[in-house]
Amino acid sequence: MINNNKVVYSINVEDLQTISKRQLGRMLTDLEIESVEDKLADCIDWQAAIANAIECCLDDHLLIK
């Protein structure tokens, strides 16, 4: 049985820095990382992301309807 507390997806500082380098052309400072960290959860529609992933699995026949 799967542990209900298992982390299914995570974003780390390296992920933030990769996107920052691509978007801003530079790395984020520690203070900027803290600011992004504080806002990140508000910027992601987790319910839609989960629903979309479930739909994709249904489309790929990875889940039983």
ROLOLUM-533588 format. One record per residue: x, y, z of N, C-alpha, C in turn; residue number from 1; residue in three letters. Coordinates in nm, 3 decimals, padded with zeros to 5 digits, always signed. Each point is the difference from the previous one (the first is absolute). Layout:
BEGIN
nxx / nyy / nzz / caxx / cayy / cazz / cxx / cyy / czz / gudren / senu
X / Y / Z / X / Y / Z / X / Y / Z / NUM / Ala
...
END
This chain:
BEGIN
nxx / nyy / nzz / caxx / cayy / cazz / cxx / cyy / czz / gudren / senu
+00.084 / -00.117 / +00.000 / -00.084 / +00.117 / +00.000 / +00.089 / +00.125 / +00.000 / 1 / Met
-00.038 / +00.100 / -00.077 / +00.078 / +00.123 / -00.010 / -00.019 / +00.086 / +00.123 / 2 / Ile
+00.109 / +00.057 / +00.048 / -00.002 / +00.091 / +00.114 / -00.067 / +00.130 / -00.043 / 3 / Asn
-00.104 / +00.041 / +00.068 / -00.072 / +00.124 / -00.034 / +00.085 / +00.125 / +00.016 / 4 / Asn
+00.110 / -00.009 / +00.073 / +00.089 / +00.115 / +00.020 / +00.115 / +00.005 / -00.101 / 5 / Asn
+00.003 / -00.096 / -00.092 / +00.105 / -00.004 / -00.101 / -00.008 / +00.126 / -00.087 / 6 / Lys
+00.113 / +00.064 / -00.024 / +00.006 / +00.116 / -00.088 / -00.008 / -00.050 / -00.143 / 7 / Val
-00.095 / +00.054 / -00.077 / -00.022 / -00.044 / -00.137 / +00.075 / +00.088 / -00.099 / 8 / Val
+00.012 / +00.126 / +00.031 / +00.071 / +00.094 / -00.088 / +00.061 / +00.108 / +00.085 / 9 / Tyr
+00.119 / +00.042 / -00.036 / +00.064 / +00.109 / +00.075 / +00.081 / +00.087 / -00.096 / 10 / Ser
+00.024 / +00.121 / +00.044 / +00.082 / +00.095 / -00.075 / +00.114 / +00.042 / +00.092 / 11 / Ile
+00.122 / -00.011 / -00.049 / +00.113 / +00.038 / +00.083 / +00.066 / +00.129 / -00.051 / 12 / Asn
+00.099 / +00.046 / +00.074 / +00.067 / +00.126 / -00.034 / +00.066 / -00.009 / -00.137 / 13 / Val
+00.053 / -00.114 / -00.035 / +00.060 / -00.017 / -00.132 / -00.104 / +00.025 / -00.110 / 14 / Glu
-00.123 / -00.047 / +00.021 / -00.108 / +00.026 / -00.096 / -00.025 / +00.150 / -00.013 / 15 / Asp
-00.007 / +00.069 / +00.114 / -00.021 / +00.145 / -00.002 / +00.113 / +00.070 / -00.076 / 16 / Leu
+00.123 / -00.040 / +00.027 / +00.116 / +00.064 / -00.063 / +00.004 / -00.028 / -00.150 / 17 / Gln
-00.039 / -00.119 / -00.040 / -00.003 / -00.034 / -00.144 / -00.097 / +00.091 / -00.074 / 18 / Thr
-00.119 / +00.016 / +00.056 / -00.101 / +00.086 / -00.064 / +00.043 / +00.146 / +00.005 / 19 / Ile
+00.059 / +00.043 / +00.112 / +00.047 / +00.138 / +00.011 / +00.107 / +00.030 / -00.103 / 20 / Ser
+00.092 / -00.091 / -00.016 / +00.108 / +00.018 / -00.098 / -00.059 / +00.014 / -00.141 / 21 / Lys
-00.101 / -00.084 / -00.029 / -00.065 / +00.004 / -00.131 / -00.081 / +00.130 / -00.017 / 22 / Arg
-00.073 / +00.040 / +00.104 / -00.090 / +00.115 / -00.009 / +00.070 / +00.134 / +00.020 / 23 / Gln
+00.090 / +00.006 / +00.099 / +00.066 / +00.127 / +00.034 / +00.144 / +00.009 / -00.049 / 24 / Leu
+00.056 / -00.114 / -00.037 / +00.140 / -00.001 / -00.042 / +00.096 / +00.005 / +00.118 / 25 / Gly
-00.051 / -00.028 / +00.119 / +00.085 / +00.001 / +00.120 / -00.060 / -00.089 / +00.108 / 26 / Arg
+00.082 / -00.028 / +00.099 / -00.044 / -00.079 / +00.114 / -00.073 / +00.091 / +00.100 / 27 / Met
-00.088 / -00.058 / +00.079 / -00.070 / +00.073 / +00.105 / +00.089 / +00.012 / +00.123 / 28 / Leu
-00.017 / +00.109 / +00.073 / +00.068 / +00.014 / +00.130 / -00.077 / -00.081 / +00.104 / 29 / Thr
+00.059 / -00.019 / +00.115 / -00.067 / -00.072 / +00.108 / -00.132 / +00.067 / +00.037 / 30 / Asp
+00.000 / +00.132 / +00.008 / -00.122 / +00.074 / +00.034 / -00.107 / -00.018 / -00.108 / 31 / Leu
+00.042 / +00.002 / -00.126 / -00.094 / -00.022 / -00.110 / -00.058 / -00.142 / +00.003 / 32 / Glu
+00.083 / -00.096 / +00.034 / -00.047 / -00.138 / +00.011 / -00.107 / -00.010 / +00.108 / 33 / Ile
+00.023 / +00.063 / +00.113 / -00.099 / +00.000 / +00.108 / -00.130 / +00.065 / -00.046 / 34 / Glu
+00.009 / +00.108 / -00.075 / -00.120 / +00.068 / -00.050 / -00.077 / -00.089 / -00.097 / 35 / Ser
+00.071 / -00.065 / -00.091 / -00.064 / -00.090 / -00.096 / -00.062 / -00.117 / +00.075 / 36 / Val
+00.071 / -00.053 / +00.096 / -00.051 / -00.113 / +00.079 / -00.132 / +00.037 / +00.068 / 37 / Glu
-00.008 / +00.120 / +00.054 / -00.122 / +00.046 / +00.067 / -00.118 / +00.013 / -00.096 / 38 / Asp
+00.025 / +00.034 / -00.125 / -00.106 / +00.023 / -00.099 / -00.036 / -00.123 / -00.083 / 39 / Lys
+00.089 / -00.095 / -00.007 / -00.015 / -00.112 / -00.094 / -00.131 / -00.075 / +00.017 / 40 / Leu
-00.036 / -00.035 / +00.122 / -00.123 / -00.077 / +00.022 / -00.123 / +00.076 / -00.045 / 41 / Ala
+00.003 / +00.134 / +00.009 / -00.113 / +00.081 / -00.045 / -00.010 / +00.006 / -00.153 / 42 / Asp
+00.109 / -00.031 / -00.067 / +00.005 / +00.012 / -00.146 / -00.036 / -00.128 / -00.073 / 43 / Cys
-00.008 / -00.109 / +00.071 / -00.028 / -00.129 / -00.063 / -00.141 / -00.044 / +00.036 / 44 / Ile
-00.079 / -00.028 / -00.101 / -00.135 / -00.053 / +00.021 / +00.013 / -00.151 / +00.018 / 45 / Asp
+00.026 / -00.042 / +00.125 / +00.028 / -00.140 / +00.028 / -00.116 / -00.091 / -00.036 / 46 / Trp
-00.124 / +00.046 / +00.025 / -00.116 / -00.083 / -00.031 / -00.007 / -00.028 / -00.150 / 47 / Gln
+00.021 / +00.103 / -00.082 / -00.003 / -00.018 / -00.146 / +00.117 / -00.087 / -00.046 / 48 / Ala
+00.117 / +00.019 / +00.060 / +00.116 / -00.080 / -00.039 / -00.024 / -00.148 / +00.028 / 49 / Ala
-00.056 / -00.030 / +00.116 / -00.028 / -00.139 / +00.036 / -00.108 / -00.057 / -00.091 / 50 / Ile
-00.106 / +00.078 / -00.023 / -00.109 / -00.046 / -00.088 / +00.052 / -00.026 / -00.141 / 51 / Ala
+00.088 / +00.088 / -00.050 / +00.057 / -00.019 / -00.134 / +00.086 / -00.126 / -00.007 / 52 / Asn
+00.078 / -00.024 / +00.104 / +00.084 / -00.120 / +00.002 / -00.086 / -00.126 / +00.001 / 53 / Ala
-00.110 / +00.003 / +00.077 / -00.091 / -00.115 / +00.002 / -00.061 / -00.020 / -00.138 / 54 / Ile
-00.044 / +00.108 / -00.065 / -00.056 / -00.010 / -00.134 / +00.101 / -00.056 / -00.100 / 55 / Glu
+00.124 / +00.046 / +00.009 / +00.104 / -00.052 / -00.090 / +00.019 / -00.151 / +00.019 / 56 / Cys
-00.003 / -00.045 / +00.125 / +00.014 / -00.143 / +00.028 / -00.119 / -00.077 / -00.054 / 57 / Cys
-00.120 / +00.059 / +00.011 / -00.118 / -00.065 / -00.058 / +00.013 / -00.009 / -00.151 / 58 / Leu
+00.044 / +00.109 / -00.062 / +00.019 / +00.002 / -00.146 / +00.103 / -00.101 / -00.046 / 59 / Asp
+00.103 / -00.019 / +00.083 / +00.107 / -00.095 / -00.033 / -00.034 / -00.142 / +00.048 / 60 / Asp
-00.120 / -00.016 / +00.052 / -00.049 / -00.130 / +00.049 / +00.086 / -00.052 / +00.116 / 61 / His
+00.054 / +00.092 / +00.080 / +00.078 / -00.040 / +00.116 / -00.086 / -00.011 / +00.125 / 62 / Leu
-00.123 / +00.052 / -00.008 / -00.097 / -00.012 / +00.109 / -00.125 / -00.066 / -00.051 / 63 / Leu
-00.066 / -00.072 / +00.086 / -00.127 / -00.065 / -00.035 / -00.111 / +00.096 / +00.038 / 64 / Ile
-00.088 / +00.028 / -00.096 / -00.114 / +00.090 / +00.025 / -00.105 / -00.066 / +00.083 / 65 / Lys
END
